Amino acid sequence: MTISLPNGFTARPATLDDLAATVDLMNAVTQHDGGKNDTTVDYLQRYWRGDDLKLATD
């Protein structure tokens, strides 16, 4: 799949440095949709470091 981004935008794989910001974004969505936080840093870190996900390529 090829995606064209607007000028000035770039895309890259997520890294563990993105973990807290990703949790904040996910929780902002679930707060809006259902009024509660559904994700924690510990939970997402376990998932990102697990065998089912390869951050560099997925």
C-alpha positions in Angstrom: 0.0 0.0 0.0 1.3 3.5 -0.9 0.1 6.5 0.9 0.7 10.1 -0.3 1.2 12.6 2.5 0.7 16.3 2.2 3.8 18.4 1.7 5.8 18.8 4.9 4.5 15.6 6.5 6.5 12.5 7.0 5.8 9.0 8.3 8.0 6.6 10.2 7.6 3.5 12.3 6.7 4.0 16.0 9.5 3.6 18.6 9.4 3.0 22.3 10.0 6.8 22.6 6.5 7.3 21.2 4.9 5.1 23.9 3.6 7.8 26.3 2.3 10.0 23.5 0.5 7.0 21.8 -1.2 6.1 25.1 -2.3 9.8 25.5 -3.7 9.8 22.0 -5.5 6.5 22.5 -6.9 7.6 25.8 -8.1 10.9 24.3 -10.1 8.9 21.8 -11.6 6.6 24.4 -12.4 9.5 26.7 -14.3 11.2 23.8 -16.1 8.0 22.8 -16.8 6.4 26.2 -15.6 8.7 29.0 -12.8 6.6 30.3 -9.2 5.7 29.7 -8.7 2.2 28.3 -4.9 2.0 27.8 -1.9 2.3 30.1 1.7 2.7 29.4 2.5 -0.7 31.0 -0.1 -2.5 28.9 0.9 -0.9 25.6 4.6 -1.5 26.4 4.0 -5.2 27.0 2.2 -5.4 23.6 4.9 -3.4 21.7 7.6 -5.6 23.2 5.7 -8.8 22.6 6.3 -11.5 20.0 3.2 -10.5 18.0 4.5 -7.1 17.0 7.7 -5.8 15.3 7.7 -2.0 15.7 10.2 -1.5 12.9 8.1 -3.1 10.3 4.4 -3.4 11.5 
